[in-house]
């Protein structure tokens, strides 16, 4: 028997450090770690000890004999990685990271944000003797995109919050929810009351297409749709026209596949998840029967991960469709794959597309159609969306064999009533903090914030996560990112660059004076408990509150 990593993998790498035979790769010490789709277990080396399964925070590790029919492909995916990347279990064994033993009394760190990057950073600071963490978030609920971004039908991924709950419950971590940095407290005031500030605010903005018709009614950012069905308070009152029979999603990353899946999923099945009630009501009335997903490049270069594509294969009463001609690879891509010049992930991605194209459709009531080498040229309609005009693309290869899409003549028009753009996230500027407008990140060097790109460090100011490196990587990628940033911060503290701060009396008084309704850990636990209790009566994990006033009533004991 051997263990296999499956779809829910968060790349946290907790499994790597406990494996006694170094059979899980890529490790955080390997270059491929920050870009890998998931981690992989070598079946030839695995000794069936189970340590990885016990350490996994999202329950993604299974024995091969326990895999369901839908999960069998993951055994092949794990094995395929090592066909191309053979390992010597005695070589390159990860070196145990040395824990610092210094006393960090007087080190008080503000962490702005409460998503995965923020929680990993807080945990990395809090494990050191004497250090304190003050965590701030403008929302009344913590955990960022785990709560408002992960698809409701991926409950395994959400279990990472159990790890984060342990972090925010530590006695030297203090949670402050409902605090907007830049309004309630300024960057300068954070520096006056903390030794250092770590910005972990993610990338809440979205990228635009910059084509005619983008602002028509019925054209939205996919991030808005995701936030709406996940019950984000800022989008609880949003509306999406689901009266037409076809929707088009521009972009083919994991978010694009998520929104397509939600649009065609059985509402009764979704109602067993933590999806927002207002979204279920709208989806029950939906007329959408087909979702078309557009990718600029070919099937081998698609932005989605293999695990997310596999999740579409087994949707009840939904056909997954790829035209035979669109599954075909161009000559260069075919040659690179046949000569083993691509990753195993790319090869499997191409193989999956070909398999899907070869399968007969079942005549299901709904379908998802994957299109490749297509770009939107114009969203059509007079006042609201009525269609989208596409251009055809071809691939041009750079010297490093990466492919980019270039438009050429020809194209088509697709009738639709809803267009969701899913072409990437974008960071937003924070008052008083340097910002790189071109890259939409905070300029930094290994987490130390710079005055500008290639500029001097800004004293006491650090960054982590997507606002540090751009919207790349998955949940667990933030762990290594946080270790780098906090390592730089601790080095600066040890070198005397950062100074200890006095007691917290001034900080506490500022919070009382400016945000009397600030929600602490006890308040969040009351919200969490009320949501879970409401869910238990309906066979759901939770029923989310979507308006702040209802949350505050619970915090005050009035709900």
TACORCOR-V876521 format. One record per residue. N is the residue number from 1. PSI is psi as a letter, one per 20 degrees, with the letter a starting at -180 (999 if undefined). D_CENTER is the distance of its C-alpha to the mean C-alpha in whole Angstrom. Layout:
# TACORCOR-V876521
[[N;PSI;D_CENTER] [N;PSI;D_CENTER]]
This chain:
# TACORCOR-V876521
[[1;q;32] [2;q;28] [3;q;25] [4;p;22] [5;p;18] [6;a;17] [7;h;14] [8;i;12] [9;p;12] [10;i;9] [11;k;11] [12;h;13] [13;j;16] [14;h;18] [15;h;20] [16;g;21] [17;h;23] [18;i;25] [19;p;26] [20;i;29] [21;j;30] [22;l;27] [23;j;26] [24;p;22] [25;r;20] [26;q;19] [27;r;20] [28;i;18] [29;i;22] [30;q;21] [31;h;20] [32;i;18] [33;g;16] [34;i;13] [35;i;13] [36;q;14] [37;h;12] [38;r;13] [39;r;16] [40;q;19] [41;p;22] [42;o;26] [43;h;28] [44;i;31] [45;h;30] [46;p;29] [47;j;32] [48;k;30] [49;h;30] [50;j;27] [51;h;26] [52;g;22] [53;h;22] [54;h;23] [55;h;21] [56;p;18] [57;i;16] [58;j;14] [59;l;17] [60;i;16] [61;p;20] [62;q;23] [63;q;26] [64;h;27] [65;i;30] [66;i;27] [67;p;25] [68;r;25] [69;h;27] [70;i;23] [71;i;22] [72;h;25] [73;h;23] [74;h;21] [75;g;24] [76;h;25] [77;g;21] [78;g;22] [79;h;26] [80;h;25] [81;g;23] [82;i;26] [83;h;28] [84;h;27] [85;m;26] [86;q;29] [87;q;29] [88;o;32] [89;i;31] [90;i;34] [91;q;32] [92;k;29] [93;p;29] [94;p;26] [95;p;28] [96;p;28] [97;p;26] [98;p;29] [99;p;28] [100;q;30] [101;j;33] [102;r;34] [103;p;35] [104;k;32] [105;p;34] [106;i;34] [107;o;30] [108;o;28] [109;p;25] [110;p;23] [111;o;19] [112;o;18] [113;r;15] [114;k;14] [115;a;10] [116;g;9] [117;g;10] [118;g;13] [119;h;14] [120;h;14] [121;g;16] [122;g;18] [123;h;19] [124;h;20] [125;g;23] [126;i;24] [127;i;25] [128;p;28] [129;p;31] [130;i;32] [131;q;29] [132;q;27] [133;p;24] [134;o;24] [135;p;20] [136;p;20] [137;q;18] [138;h;19] [139;r;18] [140;j;20] [141;q;17] [142;a;15] [143;j;11] [144;c;10] [145;i;6] [146;h;8] [147;g;11] [148;j;10] [149;h;7] [150;p;7] [151;q;10] [152;h;13] [153;j;15] [154;m;12] [155;h;14] [156;h;14] [157;h;10] [158;i;11] [159;i;14] [160;h;12] [161;h;13] [162;h;17] [163;g;16] [164;h;15] [165;h;18] [166;h;20] [167;g;19] [168;i;20] [169;i;23] [170;q;25] [171;h;28] [172;j;27] [173;p;24] [174;p;25] [175;p;22] [176;n;23] [177;q;21] [178;k;22] [179;p;23] [180;o;22] [181;p;23] [182;i;25] [183;f;27] [184;g;27] [185;p;27] [186;r;28] [187;g;26] [188;h;30] [189;h;30] [190;g;28] [191;h;29] [192;h;32] [193;j;31] [194;q;29] [195;h;29] [196;r;26] [197;p;23] [198;o;19] [199;p;17] [200;l;14] [201;j;13] [202;b;10] [203;n;10] [204;i;11] [205;r;14] [206;q;14] [207;q;16] [208;q;19] [209;h;21] [210;l;24] [211;q;27] [212;q;29] [213;j;29] [214;h;25] [215;j;26] [216;q;28] [217;p;27] [218;i;25] [219;p;23] [220;r;19] [221;p;16] [222;h;14] [223;h;11] [224;g;15] [225;g;15] [226;g;12] [227;h;13] [228;g;16] [229;i;16] [230;j;14] [231;k;16] [232;p;15] [233;h;19] [234;i;19] [235;j;18] [236;h;21] [237;j;23] [238;q;22] [239;q;24] [240;p;23] [241;o;26] [242;j;26] [243;h;29] [244;r;29] [245;i;29] [246;p;27] [247;q;23] [248;p;22] [249;p;18] [250;o;18] [251;q;16] [252;l;15] [253;a;11] [254;h;9] [255;h;9] [256;g;12] [257;h;13] [258;g;11] [259;h;14] [260;g;17] [261;g;16] [262;h;17] [263;h;19] [264;i;22] [265;q;21] [266;o;24] [267;h;24] [268;h;26] [269;g;23] [270;h;20] [271;i;22] [272;i;22] [273;a;19] [274;k;17] [275;q;17] [276;q;19] [277;h;23] [278;h;23] [279;g;21] [280;g;23] [281;g;26] [282;g;25] [283;h;24] [284;h;27] [285;i;29] [286;q;27] [287;j;29] [288;p;26] [289;i;27] [290;p;25] [291;p;22] [292;p;22] [293;p;19] [294;p;20] [295;p;19] [296;h;21] [297;a;22] [298;r;23] [299;h;22] [300;h;22] [301;j;20] [302;q;17] [303;h;13] [304;r;12] [305;q;12] [306;h;15] [307;h;14] [308;h;13] [309;g;16] [310;h;18] [311;h;16] [312;i;18] [313;h;21] [314;k;22] [315;p;22] [316;p;25] [317;k;28] [318;p;25] [319;p;26] [320;p;24] [321;p;26] [322;p;26] [323;q;29] [324;g;31] [325;h;32] [326;i;28] [327;i;27] [328;q;30] [329;q;29] [330;r;31] [331;g;33] [332;g;31] [333;g;28] [334;g;30] [335;g;33] [336;g;30] [337;g;28] [338;h;32] [339;j;33] [340;k;30] [341;j;28] [342;r;25] [343;r;22] [344;h;22] [345;g;19] [346;g;21] [347;g;24] [348;h;22] [349;g;20] [350;g;24] [351;g;25] [352;g;23] [353;g;24] [354;g;27] [355;g;28] [356;g;26] [357;h;28] [358;i;31] [359;p;31] [360;q;33] [361;q;31] [362;i;32] [363;k;33] [364;r;30] [365;h;30] [366;r;27] [367;q;25] [368;p;22] [369;p;24] [370;p;22] [371;q;23] [372;q;23] [373;l;25] [374;p;25] [375;q;24] [376;p;25] [377;h;28] [378;p;29] [379;p;28] [380;q;31] [381;q;33] [382;g;35] [383;h;34] [384;r;31] [385;p;29] [386;i;31] [387;a;30] [388;p;28] [389;p;30] [390;q;28] [391;q;29] [392;q;30] [393;q;28] [394;r;29] [395;p;28] [396;p;29] [397;p;29] [398;r;28] [399;h;30] [400;j;28] [401;j;27] [402;q;24] [403;q;24] [404;q;24] [405;p;25] [406;p;28] [407;q;30] [408;r;33] [409;q;36] [410;r;35] [411;a;32] [412;r;33] [413;p;32] [414;p;30] [415;p;31] [416;r;28] [417;i;28] [418;p;24] [419;p;22] [420;o;18] [421;p;17] [422;m;13] [423;j;14] [424;q;11] [425;r;10] [426;p;13] [427;q;14] [428;q;17] [429;q;20] [430;p;21] [431;p;25] [432;i;27] [433;p;24] [434;q;24] [435;p;22] [436;o;22] [437;h;22] [438;g;22] [439;i;19] [440;l;17] [441;r;16] [442;p;19] [443;p;21] [444;r;21] [445;o;23] [446;k;21] [447;i;20] [448;p;23] [449;p;23] [450;q;26] [451;h;28] [452;r;27] [453;p;26] [454;j;28] [455;a;30] [456;q;31] [457;q;28] [458;p;28] [459;p;30] [460;j;27] [461;p;24] [462;r;21] [463;q;17] [464;q;14] [465;b;11] [466;h;9] [467;i;13] [468;g;15] [469;i;14] [470;r;12] [471;m;8] [472;q;9] [473;r;8] [474;a;5] [475;g;6] [476;i;9] [477;h;10] [478;i;10] [479;g;13] [480;h;15] [481;g;14] [482;h;15] [483;h;18] [484;g;19] [485;g;19] [486;h;21] [487;g;24] [488;g;25] [489;g;25] [490;h;27] [491;g;29] [492;h;30] [493;g;31] [494;h;33] [495;j;35] [496;j;36] [497;h;34] [498;q;32] [499;q;34] [500;q;34] [501;q;34] [502;a;37] [503;r;36] [504;j;34] [505;g;37] [506;g;36] [507;g;32] [508;h;33] [509;h;35] [510;g;33] [511;g;31] [512;g;34] [513;h;35] [514;h;32] [515;m;30] [516;h;32] [517;k;30] [518;p;27] [519;p;25] [520;a;25] [521;g;24] [522;g;27] [523;g;26] [524;h;22] [525;h;24] [526;g;26] [527;g;24] [528;g;22] [529;g;25] [530;g;26] [531;g;23] [532;h;23] [533;g;27] [534;h;27] [535;h;24] [536;h;27] [537;i;30] [538;j;28] [539;k;26] [540;q;23] [541;h;20] [542;r;21] [543;o;22] [544;p;20] [545;p;22] [546;i;21] [547;p;23] [548;h;24] [549;g;28] [550;h;27] [551;g;25] [552;h;28] [553;g;30] [554;g;29] [555;h;29] [556;i;32] [557;j;33] [558;i;34] [559;999;32]]
